[in-house]
Amino acid sequence: MKKPLFFLAALLFLAADSPQSIVKYRQASMKSMGAHMSAMSLVVKHQISSRADLAAHAEAIHGVSRNLADLFPAGSGPDKVKSDAKAAIWQQLPEFKAEAQELERASAKLAELAKKGDAKAFDAQFKVVGETCNDCHQSFRVQD
C-alpha cells in the first residue's frame, strides 16, 4: 500500500512547475502583452493607418490579463529566480491583485471598443490601458 502512495507523490512532485519555468512563462506572457501594446501604439499614434488588427491585439491583451495574477504564484519571486518582478508583489498581494483586475477591466473595454470600430473611443481607452500597465510597473516591477 505504501508503494502506490509513494509513486503518486513522486509523480505529483515531478509534475509541479519549477520556479524557473514559471518565471520563463510569465516573462513570455508579459513580453507578448508588450508587443501587442507596441503594435496598437503605432496605430494610435497614426504611424500606421490600418486599424484592421486592433481587435486581435486588444483581445490578446485581455486574454492574458484574465489570469495575470496567477502568473505570480508563491515561490516564483525574486528570492527564488532572477526577474524584474519586485518582492512587493508577494508582500502586497491584495494590492497587486487589484491592479491586475483593473487591467482585466480596462482591457475588456478596449477589446469591446476595437470590435465597435470607434477610433476616438478606442484611442482614449488605449491610453487608460497603458496607464494601468505603467501604474503596476511602477509599484511591482524593477525599472530598467
Backbone bond lengths (Angstrom), bond angles and torsions (degrees), N, CA, C in turn:
res aa  C-N    CA-C-N  psi(-1)  N-CA   C-N-CA  omega(-1)  CA-C   N-CA-C  phi
1 M - - - 1.445 - - 1.533 110.81 -
2 K 1.335 118.17 -33.39 1.457 120.48 -178.37 1.521 111.79 -71.14
3 K 1.349 118.28 -33.26 1.464 120.66 -178.88 1.530 112.27 -62.11
4 P 1.333 120.21 -47.38 1.470 118.58 179.20 1.531 112.48 -61.23
5 L 1.311 117.28 -38.52 1.467 120.11 178.31 1.520 111.12 -66.05
6 F 1.330 116.81 -39.28 1.456 120.77 178.37 1.521 110.48 -62.88
7 F 1.332 116.66 -45.63 1.467 120.35 -179.28 1.523 111.56 -66.17
8 L 1.319 116.77 -37.85 1.460 120.30 177.02 1.527 110.11 -63.61
9 A 1.313 116.68 -45.24 1.462 120.76 178.09 1.522 110.86 -62.44
10 A 1.306 117.10 -41.05 1.470 121.10 178.95 1.528 110.45 -63.74
11 L 1.324 117.95 -41.96 1.460 121.08 178.38 1.521 111.61 -63.95
12 L 1.319 117.07 -41.99 1.460 120.33 178.16 1.523 110.84 -63.69
13 F 1.311 116.89 -39.88 1.456 121.07 178.91 1.526 110.27 -64.56
14 L 1.324 116.45 -44.36 1.463 120.35 -179.04 1.526 111.91 -67.99
15 A 1.334 116.91 -28.52 1.459 120.72 -178.22 1.525 112.16 -79.59
16 A 1.319 118.11 -15.58 1.462 121.04 -178.46 1.528 110.14 -65.56
17 D 1.306 115.71 139.88 1.463 120.82 178.55 1.519 109.91 -70.53
18 S 1.306 116.18 136.05 1.459 119.77 177.85 1.533 108.77 -76.42
19 P 1.322 117.37 151.53 1.469 119.60 176.56 1.534 111.91 -55.93
20 Q 1.323 117.16 -36.98 1.465 120.46 179.37 1.528 111.20 -63.93
21 S 1.326 116.78 -41.82 1.462 120.61 179.04 1.523 111.45 -67.91
22 I 1.308 116.20 -39.23 1.467 120.51 177.97 1.527 109.66 -60.78
23 V 1.318 117.07 -46.84 1.463 120.87 -178.98 1.530 110.46 -65.60
24 K 1.307 117.41 -41.02 1.466 120.84 179.03 1.535 110.15 -61.54
25 Y 1.315 116.72 -44.66 1.467 121.53 177.96 1.525 110.71 -63.63
26 R 1.332 115.84 -44.99 1.466 121.26 179.36 1.524 110.52 -59.59
27 Q 1.327 116.72 -45.63 1.460 120.45 -179.47 1.528 111.13 -63.98
28 A 1.317 117.48 -40.04 1.463 120.55 178.05 1.528 110.56 -63.97
29 S 1.321 116.44 -40.95 1.464 120.68 179.41 1.523 111.08 -64.94
30 M 1.319 116.45 -43.96 1.465 120.51 -179.56 1.530 110.76 -67.74
31 K 1.329 117.05 -38.66 1.475 119.89 177.51 1.524 110.46 -64.66
32 S 1.315 117.11 -36.63 1.467 119.26 178.27 1.524 109.92 -64.66
33 M 1.320 117.06 -40.67 1.462 119.39 176.86 1.524 110.28 -62.20
34 G 1.311 117.27 -41.62 1.457 120.96 178.08 1.517 111.98 -62.00
35 A 1.318 117.01 -39.15 1.464 120.75 179.12 1.527 110.91 -66.19
36 H 1.320 117.10 -41.57 1.466 120.25 177.66 1.534 110.67 -65.35
37 M 1.325 116.88 -40.12 1.463 119.90 177.69 1.532 110.21 -63.99
38 S 1.319 117.46 -40.63 1.470 121.05 178.86 1.526 111.31 -62.62
39 A 1.322 116.77 -42.87 1.459 120.49 179.34 1.524 110.74 -63.17
40 M 1.334 116.57 -45.17 1.463 119.61 179.55 1.524 111.17 -66.16
41 S 1.314 116.46 -34.68 1.463 120.88 179.66 1.522 111.61 -59.55
42 L 1.315 116.74 -39.52 1.463 120.48 178.71 1.528 111.65 -61.34
43 V 1.317 116.47 -35.26 1.460 121.01 177.97 1.527 110.19 -73.80
44 V 1.321 116.21 -47.16 1.467 120.86 -178.73 1.531 110.88 -61.25
45 K 1.325 116.82 -34.60 1.468 121.18 178.79 1.530 112.41 -84.14
46 H 1.319 116.88 6.27 1.469 123.82 177.83 1.530 112.99 61.57
47 Q 1.329 116.20 30.79 1.460 120.47 174.07 1.520 110.77 -90.94
48 I 1.323 116.01 -19.99 1.458 124.05 174.25 1.524 106.30 -126.99
49 S 1.317 116.54 129.42 1.470 119.17 -174.40 1.530 113.43 -86.05
50 S 1.306 118.91 -28.38 1.462 120.84 -177.20 1.529 110.98 -75.31
51 R 1.312 115.15 127.06 1.466 122.07 177.62 1.533 110.22 -103.73
52 A 1.328 116.56 11.36 1.462 121.99 -172.72 1.526 113.98 -60.72
53 D 1.314 117.87 -32.22 1.469 120.24 -174.98 1.522 113.95 -100.41
54 L 1.314 117.82 4.50 1.464 119.69 -177.50 1.523 112.72 -60.32
55 A 1.313 117.58 -39.98 1.467 119.75 -179.86 1.523 111.13 -62.10
56 A 1.325 117.05 -40.48 1.471 119.97 179.22 1.521 110.94 -66.39
57 H 1.326 117.03 -42.61 1.466 120.24 178.21 1.530 111.13 -63.95
58 A 1.327 115.90 -45.52 1.468 119.98 -178.82 1.526 111.17 -64.33
59 E 1.320 116.92 -39.91 1.467 120.07 179.20 1.528 110.81 -67.23
60 A 1.322 117.71 -34.83 1.469 120.69 177.11 1.526 110.69 -63.28
61 I 1.330 116.15 -43.76 1.474 120.23 177.17 1.521 109.71 -60.62
62 H 1.322 115.61 -46.72 1.462 119.65 -179.49 1.526 110.89 -63.15
63 G 1.315 117.10 -40.16 1.463 120.30 179.97 1.519 112.81 -59.64
64 V 1.311 117.19 -45.20 1.472 120.47 179.23 1.525 110.22 -69.87
65 S 1.321 116.77 -36.17 1.472 119.78 -175.92 1.523 112.86 -68.81
66 R 1.323 117.35 -21.77 1.473 120.34 -177.44 1.530 112.20 -58.11
67 N 1.307 117.24 -35.16 1.473 121.04 -177.67 1.518 111.35 -125.24
68 L 1.310 116.42 30.86 1.459 120.86 -174.68 1.526 112.79 -57.06
69 A 1.316 118.04 -45.93 1.462 120.32 -178.00 1.527 111.58 -62.40
70 D 1.327 117.08 -28.43 1.467 120.88 179.26 1.528 112.50 -68.07
71 L 1.332 116.88 -16.54 1.465 120.51 178.17 1.530 112.10 -75.74
72 F 1.332 116.31 -3.21 1.460 121.94 -176.14 1.529 110.88 -124.53
73 P 1.342 117.91 58.75 1.464 119.01 -178.79 1.532 111.52 -71.89
74 A 1.310 114.54 160.49 1.463 120.23 175.02 1.523 108.68 -54.46
75 G 1.317 115.84 141.24 1.454 120.68 179.10 1.516 114.13 89.09
76 S 1.349 117.35 3.82 1.466 119.49 178.73 1.527 111.90 -118.25
77 G 1.319 115.10 22.17 1.460 120.55 -178.67 1.517 112.91 -85.51
78 P 1.331 115.96 179.86 1.464 120.92 -176.67 1.526 113.94 -65.78
79 D 1.321 117.43 -13.77 1.461 119.67 175.23 1.525 111.58 -75.65
80 K 1.354 116.31 -15.91 1.467 121.20 -179.61 1.521 112.20 -108.20
81 V 1.339 116.37 -40.91 1.459 121.41 -175.11 1.523 108.70 -140.34
82 K 1.327 116.27 136.96 1.460 120.13 178.77 1.524 109.20 -66.49
83 S 1.323 115.88 126.59 1.462 121.47 176.56 1.524 108.12 -160.60
84 D 1.317 115.89 176.04 1.458 120.57 178.08 1.519 112.54 -88.32
85 A 1.317 117.18 1.48 1.460 120.90 176.91 1.524 108.98 -74.34
86 K 1.331 115.55 129.41 1.464 119.85 177.93 1.524 110.17 -80.36
87 A 1.314 115.88 152.35 1.465 121.29 175.62 1.527 110.62 -60.84
88 A 1.326 117.15 -21.42 1.465 121.44 179.93 1.528 112.18 -57.55
89 I 1.329 117.78 -26.31 1.469 120.21 178.35 1.517 109.76 -56.67
90 W 1.303 117.05 -48.87 1.460 121.76 -176.38 1.526 111.28 -81.74
91 Q 1.317 117.67 -25.93 1.461 121.70 178.01 1.525 111.85 -78.18
92 Q 1.317 117.13 -27.65 1.464 123.16 -178.76 1.533 109.37 -125.90
93 L 1.307 115.15 50.27 1.464 120.94 -172.74 1.533 113.48 -57.13
94 P 1.335 120.71 -42.75 1.473 118.70 178.69 1.535 112.56 -60.46
95 E 1.327 117.11 -39.36 1.464 120.41 178.79 1.530 110.60 -67.30
96 F 1.329 116.19 -40.86 1.459 120.26 178.33 1.527 110.52 -63.17
97 K 1.320 116.61 -45.11 1.464 120.11 179.38 1.529 111.01 -62.84
98 A 1.324 117.13 -35.60 1.468 120.30 177.44 1.525 110.50 -65.00
99 E 1.323 117.14 -40.59 1.475 121.04 177.12 1.532 109.97 -63.29
100 A 1.324 116.58 -42.50 1.463 121.02 179.58 1.530 110.59 -63.89
101 Q 1.321 116.76 -40.30 1.465 120.26 178.23 1.524 110.89 -66.33
102 E 1.309 117.32 -36.12 1.462 120.44 177.56 1.526 110.42 -64.10
103 L 1.321 117.39 -40.24 1.462 120.36 176.65 1.526 110.47 -63.82
104 E 1.307 117.28 -40.29 1.460 120.70 178.92 1.528 109.85 -61.27
105 R 1.324 117.94 -44.84 1.469 121.58 179.34 1.527 111.19 -65.10
106 A 1.329 116.12 -47.16 1.467 120.28 -177.90 1.529 111.64 -64.86
107 S 1.323 116.65 -39.61 1.466 119.38 -179.68 1.527 111.73 -73.80
108 A 1.336 118.04 -28.86 1.470 120.85 174.71 1.526 109.47 -63.14
109 K 1.316 115.87 -43.12 1.464 120.14 178.41 1.530 110.38 -65.60
110 L 1.328 116.85 -39.33 1.459 120.73 178.43 1.529 110.42 -61.26
111 A 1.310 117.03 -45.27 1.465 121.48 179.54 1.526 110.75 -62.71
112 E 1.310 116.17 -40.67 1.469 120.92 178.59 1.533 110.70 -63.56
113 L 1.319 117.18 -44.67 1.462 120.88 179.89 1.528 111.73 -66.66
114 A 1.323 116.50 -34.38 1.466 119.77 177.94 1.524 110.56 -63.02
115 K 1.314 116.97 -40.18 1.466 121.00 179.41 1.525 111.31 -66.97
116 K 1.327 117.11 -33.82 1.467 121.43 -179.53 1.524 111.99 -74.83
117 G 1.325 117.07 -24.94 1.455 120.38 178.05 1.519 114.95 81.09
118 D 1.324 118.23 16.09 1.466 122.20 177.87 1.530 108.40 -83.23
119 A 1.327 116.54 96.13 1.466 121.96 -173.44 1.521 112.34 -59.78
120 K 1.311 117.10 -44.28 1.469 120.40 -177.37 1.537 111.15 -63.81
121 A 1.326 116.22 -46.06 1.470 120.26 179.44 1.529 110.83 -67.09
122 F 1.337 116.54 -39.52 1.465 120.13 178.47 1.526 110.02 -60.94
123 D 1.321 117.01 -48.39 1.463 121.09 -177.44 1.522 111.01 -60.39
124 A 1.327 116.86 -39.98 1.469 120.44 178.28 1.531 110.52 -66.03
125 Q 1.323 117.09 -42.01 1.468 120.32 -179.96 1.522 111.43 -70.76
126 F 1.316 117.40 -31.75 1.467 120.51 176.05 1.532 109.34 -58.44
127 K 1.321 116.44 -41.43 1.472 120.24 178.13 1.522 110.71 -63.37
128 V 1.330 117.56 -38.42 1.469 121.44 177.85 1.531 109.56 -62.40
129 V 1.322 116.74 -44.87 1.468 120.34 179.61 1.527 109.75 -62.34
130 G 1.320 116.96 -44.98 1.465 120.63 178.64 1.515 112.51 -60.14
131 E 1.319 117.14 -41.66 1.467 120.94 178.02 1.524 111.06 -66.04
132 T 1.326 116.35 -36.83 1.469 120.73 177.93 1.530 110.01 -63.94
133 C 1.319 116.41 -43.47 1.470 120.56 176.36 1.526 110.12 -61.06
134 N 1.319 116.35 -48.18 1.468 120.55 -178.37 1.523 112.30 -62.14
135 D 1.328 117.73 -40.34 1.466 120.76 178.49 1.526 110.94 -59.42
136 C 1.320 115.64 -44.30 1.464 119.86 179.44 1.524 110.71 -66.11
137 H 1.324 116.82 -42.63 1.460 120.22 179.68 1.519 111.21 -62.45
138 Q 1.324 117.74 -37.40 1.468 120.52 179.23 1.529 110.76 -61.67
139 S 1.309 116.43 -40.46 1.463 120.07 -177.02 1.522 114.53 -85.80
140 F 1.322 117.19 -32.37 1.458 119.14 -166.03 1.537 115.14 -126.41
141 R 1.306 118.62 6.97 1.469 121.07 -179.53 1.513 109.44 -129.90
142 V 1.324 115.79 136.97 1.466 121.20 175.11 1.514 107.34 -66.41
143 Q 1.309 116.61 127.86 1.466 121.52 -179.05 1.516 110.28 -83.02
144 D 1.330 116.02 141.43 1.463 121.60 179.72 1.508 111.02 -72.15
